[in-house]
Amino acid sequence: MYSHIDSFVNYLQVEKNASAHTFKNYQNDLWQGLEFFARLLNKEETNLQPFDIDHAAARAYLAGLRSQGLARATINRKLAAWRSFFRFLSREGVVPDNPWTRVSHLRLQKRLPSFLFEDDCRLLVEAPRELSALAWRDRALLETFYAAGVRVSELVGLNLDDVDLAARFLRVLGKGKKERMVPFGVPAKDALQNYLSKGRPVLAGRGNPGPALFLNCFGSRLSARGVYKIVAKYIQRSGLERRVSPHTLRHSFATHLLDRGADIRSVQELLGHARLSTTQVYTHVTTERLKQVYRKSHPRA
């Protein structure tokens, strides 16, 4: 089974262009699942064969996951890993069919993405005020994040030649290594110019920056974890008393565009969503926001 998993992970990397995050999650989910099936079938993990895992074993696996109290989204991800793995094995002729196709995903409770109001976003992006390399970087990072609505992984993956300051465009490498062009506004341009002329040279002198746009305090590429820390720092400084993640800025970007009349197809393209249904959740967000405003403002609400 381990050799089959290795072949599957290689397939995800080479043929499907899956992100490192995706194939590592799938690999870990499959390895952990092998431990379960070894106990269930009373076999050594190294002796397990794909045909040992039938529909009954797959159902037992689902029941075992539910008994652990895992989140439904986590359970669905693990099921997706096994379904994709056996789809690969079936296509390769290793197994005659895929027993996971008859194991249904759990229904998820729909949750609307959290977002910040426009004034809150302004407070957040303008919070870095010190005259220092890190503050100039943080201001540029927050302005770019909100202005372009990129994912955290896309933000930290930006290189110097991905930024066109004159045209105010970013070249973004999204999921599945799909490239898209995303515009940004004048405040983000000014913050980036300031960072590139005064902040990045200082940080670059501390390490080996390579082509990375955003650098950490040691002069190398900023990590996703670093972005989370930066956002948390300025959320606290801004006095915004709520839970906010970096992804909240992406949600705010989409919500504010729709609030101001952008068509949903354009927002889909800017966000890099493969399916329109993924973007349509933001129409529910804007509706809910209007309800909140009405309840707070109308005398007979």
N, C-alpha and C positions, 0 to 999 in steps of 0.2 A: 504493500500500500504506500509506503514512503516513497518508493521510486515513481509510482504513478502520481503522487502528489507533487513531486518535484517536476515531473513532465507538465502537469497542469499549470503550475506556477510559471514555468518557462513560457507556456502558451499564452498566459495572461500578459506577461511582460512583452513578449516579442510580437505576437500576432494581434492581440487585443489592445495593446498600448495602454494597459491599465496603470493607474497611478501606483506609486510605491505603497501608499496608504492602503489601497484596495487589496493588492495581492498579499501584503503582509497580514492583513486582517483575515483574508481567506485562508492563508496558510496556517495561521494560529488556530482558527476555528476548526480546520480539518484535523490538525494534530490533537487538539483537545477532544474532538469527537472520537478519535481512535481509542483514546483511553476509555471512553464510555463503552464502545462496542467490544473492546477486549474483555471488560468485566461482564457485560451482558452475555457474551457468547462463550465466556470461560476459555479464552484463547490468549496467547501472547500477542502483543501488538505487532511484533515482527512477522507473525504467522497469519495475520489477517489477510484475506483476499477480497477483492471487490464483490464477488458473488456471494460472500458471507452476509452482506448487508442487503436484506430484502425489505419489502414493504412493512412487515411487522417490526423489524428492527428499527426502521426509520420512524415509525409511529412511537415506539418505545423511547427513542431519542428525544422526540418532541415532548413527550410526557415528562421525561427526566429534566429537560430544560425548564419546563413550566414549574416543576416542583422546587426548583432552585430560587424561584421568585425573581427571575431576570426580567428586565424591561422587555416589552413586546417587540420593540424595534431591534433589540439585541438578538432575541430569538429568531426574528425574521432574517436578520443578516446571516446567522449561522445556518439556517435552513437554505438560504440562497447560495451559500458557499457549497453545501453538499449537493444541491440540485445542479449547480453549474459544473461541479466536479464530475458527477455521473453523466451529465449531458456530454461532457468531453470524452469520458470513457466509452460511452455508447457510440459516439461518432468514430472513435478509434477502433471499435470492434472488440473492446475488452469485456464489455457486458452486453447482453442482448437487449436490455431495456433499462429505463431509468425509474427505479422504485420511488423516487422523490417527487415525481410529478403528481402523485396522488396524496401528497402531504401538503395541506393548504397552509398558506401564511396566516398569521393571526391578524385580525382586524385591528387597525390602529385608531386610537382616538384622535380626531383631527384637532390640532393645536395651531392657532394662528401665530405667525412669527412676531416676536417682540420688536418694537421700533422706538425711536426717539422722535419727539416733536422737533420742528425745525430750529426753534430757539435753543433746545437742549443740544442739538448737534453743533450749533454755533459755539455754545459754551465749551463743548468738549474739544473741538478742533482748535480753538483759540487759547486753550489752557496752557500749553507750553510757552512761557514768556521769557525764560532766562536767556541770556546772551552766551550760549555755550553750544558746543558741537552736538551734544546729545539732545538738547532742546530744539535746535534747528532741525535735527533729524526727525524728532518726534512730531514737530509741527508739520513737516513735509509728509510724513507717513500718514498722519490722521487726515490731513487735507486730501491726499491722494486716495486714501481708503474710502472716504465719504464721497468724493467727487466722481470716482470711477466705479464704485460698487463691486469691487473685485473680491474674490475669495481670499482667505488668509494665505493659503498655499500659493495663489497667484501673485499676491503682493510680495511675499518674501522671495519669490522666484524671479522677480523683475531684475533685468540687467541694465546697465547704462545705455546700451544701444536700443533698448526697448522704449525709451522716452524721447518723444519729439516735442521739445518745448515750443518751437516756433509754430507748429501746427496744433499743439495741445492735444496730442494723441498718445496713448499707450498701446504697445503691442503686447497682448496678454496670451500666455499659453495656458489654456484651460484643461478641463477633464478630457481624457482621451487624446491629449496632446493636440487639441484643436486650437488653432490660433484665431484671435479676433482683435479688432481695433476698437479701442474705447476712448472717447473724448474726455477731457477734463477742463475745468474752468480756470479763470484768471487767478483766484486765490491759491489754488493748488499749484499753478505755474509759478507764481511768485515764491511760494514756500519751497518748491523744488529748486528753483534758481538759487535761493539763499542757502539751502542745504548743500547743493553741489559746489557752490563757490567758496563757502566758509566752513561748513560742518563736515562734509565727507572727507576733504583732504586731511583734516585733523585725525579723524577716525582711521582712515586708510594708513596713516603713518604708524599706527600701533600694531599692524599685523599684515596679513596677506589677503587683501580685499578681493582680488580677481575682478571679474566684471560686475559683481553684485551692486545693485543700486543702494539698498539699505543695509548698513553695517551695524554690528554690535559694538560694544565698548572696547573689544579686543581687536577690532579692525577686520573681522571676517563677516560673512553673510549672516544677517539677522535671521533667527529661527522663528517658527510659528509660536513657540513658547514665549519668546521674547516679545512678540506682538501682544500676546495676552497680558503680559505684565505691564506693558506700556499703556494699553487701554485701561486696565484696572487702576493704574496710578492716576490717570487724568480723570477718570470717572469720579474717583474719590476727591480729587482736587476741585472738580467742578461742582461738587455738592449734589450730584444726581443720586438721590437715595433710592436706587433700584438695581436689580441685577442686570448687568449689561456685559455682553461678550463682544469680541471683535465682529462676529457675524451680525450683531445688531446694527452695525453701521451699513452693512450690505442690505439688510432689510429696510433700513431707513431710506437709503438711496432709492430703492424701488418704490417704496410707498410715496415718497415725496414727488417722484416723477409722475406717478399716476394721479396724485392729488392735483398736480398742476397741468393736467391735460394730456400727458404723453399717452400714445396708443400702446396697447399691451404687446403687440408684436415687436415694436421697437425696444421695449423694456426687456422682452425675452432675449433679443439679440445682444443687448448690452450686458445682460447678466450671464450670457453663455449657456442658457438652458436649452437642452435638446428638445424638450417637449413643452408645448404651450401650457399644458395642465399644471406644470410646476410653477409657472409664473402667475397663473390665475389665482393662486392663494392670496396674492397681494391685493386683488380686488376685494376680497373679503376683509382684509386688513383696513382698507380705506373706508369700507362701509361701517366697520366696527368703530373706527375713529370718529366718523360723523355722528354715530349714535352717542358716543361719549361726550362729544362737544354739545350735542343737543341736550342731553340729560343735565349737563353742568350749566347750560346757558339759558334754556327756555324756562320762563316762569311757571309754565303749566306742564312741565315734562313729567 
